[in-house]
Amino acid sequence: MAAPAVAQQQAGAVAPPAARGPGPVARLRRAAATPPGRLRAAGAVLAALVLLFGAVAVWQSAHRSRAAGQVVSVGGPLSQDAAEIYRRLADADATAAAGFLLAGNEPAEVRARYQDDLATAARLLAEAAGRSGDSAESQSALAELNRQLPRYAGLVETARAVDRQGLPLGGAYLRYASDLMQGTVLPQAQRLADAESAGLDADYRTAGAVPWTALALGALALAALVRQQVLLFRRTNRVFNLGLLGGSLAVLAALGWLLAGTLTAGDDLAGSRTYGTRPLRELDQVRIKALQAHTAENLDLVARGASDKYTKQWDGLVAALDADVRTPGSVTRLVAGADPATTGPLTDADSAYRQWQDRHKDAAAKNSAGDYEAALQRTLTAGGADTADAAFRAADAKWAAAAQTEQDAFAREAGGVDGVLAGQAVAAGVLSVLGAAAVLRGIGRRLAEYR
Amino acid sequence: MRTARSRFLVAAAVLAAGVLGTGSADGAGGPAPRAALEAPAAPAAPADTCDPTDSLPPRQTVGAKIAKIRERGTLIVGVDQNSYHWGFRNPQTGRIEGFDLDLAHALAKSLLGDPDRITLKTVPTPRRVEAVKNGEVDLIARTMTITCERKKDIAFSVPYFRVAQRAVVPKAAHATTLDGALKGKRACVAQTSSSEAELKRNPHGTVSVLALESQLDCLVRMQLGEVDATLTDIELAAAQVAQDPMVEMVGEPFLPAYMGVAMNQNDTDLIAWVNQVLADRQADGSWRASYDHWLRDTMGAPDPYLP
């Protein structure tokens, strides 16, 4: 933007005076008409160009550095937190159904897990509200979540209380609570996660953007410096003007630094996406689908034949999880796409997942044969190790371990980028000031020869 | 609390009995089979003018279906686990119990000699007809109303219970008539129920009708103030009142109908056998004993409900 204006100004300064008048512009033109005046003007323009390059380079690098910092310290964690909020809420729903099914036999840890899920979700919601600041989409999703969560918890407690009286109404309450969770709360949590993901993507774009303006200004300054040196060489037959040469080298160094820094940052950011963000999102997708299937599995037993929608939900979700390796969000694809660090946990998760599916089929067969108690036993027992619930928990724990590995990789890859970009800003600033000083000194030397 | 609730329920049911009772003057549970059972033997075939009480004459001869059940050694019955006092899972025992379950056990005893040689399958409401048609269950005893529409696909036994439609509202609404319960109100019904069909035919002045999977879901919405009234079968209305002493049945029962055991149209031997068991249960007082155990507290004297 500034470049054409500067170029015009430079062209004007070099061109012969066209008009005479009383104004300061006219006076400047008169002064520039003499050879020393012309030289002085050229020096000023060159120094200004170098400084402008430096200023733009500093500004663009700092802007990118801040975005890279956001990626690591805000965007990444926030979008992970949003995914965690979703997971916690979905888990609370599945666990509430489990506690309901176990009724009087509900072990303390199931109750604790439900409460921990809700408490963690509430804490993460408060933290997200503090961090996501200006995103209107996030804030409205957060407000809605904060409104609905107490309602959900209230319905679950009512369901428990009614169930303890032995009334079938308790199950109806729990299904209503779950409808609220699945139909209203989780979509809001998804909105939040989408908004945070979009914010992270925007930060990625900013941090990884090539600073074209600074590069163009640097090239322009360099070209102008070279041209001035060629002109001086023709007029004086002196090969080097040390000042101008020093200035050129400083600009060249700053340009090189800018280019190298940008490439490194882009590379690291791409790495953090490849090894961190993207696998994390795929993992999140699978974990959420698995959680929802687990909820449907439990609620089908809660519904006790009052509804067949949970069987349909289960079928749909499992079809997506069982899809082939080409379909995003399938368990097979997770394993196929694993990097060396996550192959172990993802393979374990895969076999736990298969076990879960087998046990579920077994339980479903028992249920449709009319043996509800056996189906319940196979799905969920207090402290049972060979249940569908236990296999699901095992798979999810392995997925969580893989997610932690990916998160570490993300932090490692993206971690230094803001430092690289900040260093680049400092270097561009210092080098351009040095360059401008050298230019002025070089021109000053040459001017001294006119006295 | 329980007795206070029961007192109210008895009062409500007596009121209902007064209205419904006209059709069952001889309903004292005497040994004579009811008129419907003596009706001429027309197969449960679809007809333009359908009589819901029409079924095969009672007889106990072993045909292909019963032979198959005996060979299997267990009777597969489609039941509900969510209808309080009809078919519901007792959380203390884990067993499914209720008025319909008494009947299911009686059928198992009659067919196989042991009331416990029975496999209970919970069948969701929308899948009932399908489950009978494709033979997933031998029969369904699940507060199922006999309709001509259903008779096109499946067969029914003779009626074993008389029902009608009733409105349930919160006591705080202070409604006394059906009109007062529904006019200008947000009503709730179960999907594909007779109540839904009725409100489609005649909205009774309702401003909105919410159709949910089960009438029990309507009670949840009513407790939460999201709807003002529920329209449902009388026995389910009574079950709602039994679970929440803060709601009541109001207005006159209307749209009388019958409950029957649903079976496959091909299983004529089973249909006739079940009809005999139903006749015997009314004759020997089992029907009445079961009614007294499960329903008298909430529905009052049995006479209006005897088929």
Interface residues (C-beta under 8 A of the other chain):
Chain A: A103 G104 V162 D163 R164 G166 L167 P168 L169 G171 A172 Y173 R175 Y176 A303 R304 G305 A306 S307 D308 K309 N367 S368 A369 G370 D371 Y372 E373
Chain B: I76 V79 D80 Q81 N82 S83 Y84 F88 R89 N90 P91 Q92 G94 I96 T119 L120 K121 T122 V123 P124 T125 P126 R127 E213 S214 L216 D217 L219 V220 R221 L224 Q243 D244
